[in-house]
Each structure stands twice: as C-alpha cells, then as structure tokens.
Amino acid sequence: MNHRLRQERTVFLLFLGAVFISLMSALPVVTVSLGTPHYAAAPQQLTFEQLDRNRDGYVDRKEAEAQPGLNTVFDKADRHPDGRLDKVEYAKARALIGPN
C-alpha cells in the first residue's frame, strides 16, 4: 500500500478517535447539568374515580392516602364532617392542594 495513503488513513482514524473520546468525556458533564427531569418533580393528581376504589361514590381517608397532599387538606375540604369526600368536596380538596 502506498505510504501516503496509509498516513492519511492513520490521521483520519486518529481524528475519529479524538472526536469519540471528546464526546464521551463530555457526557458526564452534560448529564449532571441536566439535573432531575421536570416531569418527575410534581406528583400526578388522581381523578375521583381512580381514588374511589370501592365505588361507593365517596373517597374516605384510607383511599385518600393514594393522593399525595390530600390527607393534609382532607378536613378543610370535608363540608359534612363525615370522614369522606364526595365529588364536589374532592374538587375543593384538589384546589387546596394546588395546581398540577
């Protein structure tokens, strides 16, 4: 093989190797700078039907444990202090929890 072609091929392969190494060395910096994804920061709010597991038309305290933050506003949203929320009371509780 021609000496000049071999030298050009070697230079080209060294160039490709240098590009690959530089990209791979920048990868940890890029992944750290991305941080946590925004979609994982806020928990998803469940619908009334998803929380009402026994299908009695109410969400009681045990069923409310599945929704983060609902137990903290449960008493404020419960218009009739019966320990369970209907659809209107659940809508009020979602408003008290905050937007998602």
Secondary structure as GFF3:
##gff-version 3
##sequence-region A 1 100
A	DSSP	alpha_helix	3	34	.	.	.	ID=ss1
A	DSSP	three_ten_helix	38	40	.	.	.	ID=ss2
A	DSSP	alpha_helix	48	51	.	.	.	ID=ss3
A	DSSP	beta_strand	59	60	.	.	.	ID=ss4
A	DSSP	alpha_helix	61	64	.	.	.	ID=ss5
A	DSSP	alpha_helix	70	77	.	.	.	ID=ss6
A	DSSP	beta_strand	84	85	.	.	.	ID=ss7
A	DSSP	alpha_helix	87	97	.	.	.	ID=ss8
###
